[in-house]
């Protein structure tokens, strides 16, 4: 159970990291436009 929870947390952190990169990318595009 603990292992499954850790994997879920890692997946969540990975998703938030991807979202943060996407947000930063869009912000760069907006300021460059």
C-alpha positions as CSV (number, residue, x, y, z in Angstrom):
1,X,0.0,0.0,0.0
2,X,2.8,2.4,0.9
3,X,4.6,1.6,-2.4
4,X,1.4,2.4,-4.4
5,X,1.0,5.6,-2.5
6,X,4.6,6.6,-3.3
7,X,4.1,5.8,-7.0
8,X,1.0,7.9,-7.0
9,X,2.8,10.8,-5.4
10,X,5.6,10.6,-7.9
11,X,3.2,10.5,-10.8
12,X,1.4,13.6,-9.3
13,X,4.7,15.5,-8.9
14,X,5.7,14.6,-12.5
15,X,2.4,15.9,-13.7
16,X,2.7,19.2,-11.8
17,X,6.3,19.6,-13.1
18,X,5.0,19.2,-16.6
19,X,2.3,21.7,-16.0
20,X,4.7,24.2,-14.5
21,X,7.0,23.8,-17.6
22,X,4.0,24.4,-19.8
23,X,2.9,27.4,-17.9
24,X,6.4,28.9,-18.0
25,X,6.5,28.1,-21.8
26,X,3.2,29.9,-22.4
27,X,4.3,32.8,-20.3
28,X,7.5,33.1,-22.4
29,X,5.5,33.0,-25.6
30,X,3.1,35.7,-24.2
31,X,5.9,38.1,-23.3
32,X,7.7,37.5,-26.6
33,X,4.6,38.1,-28.7
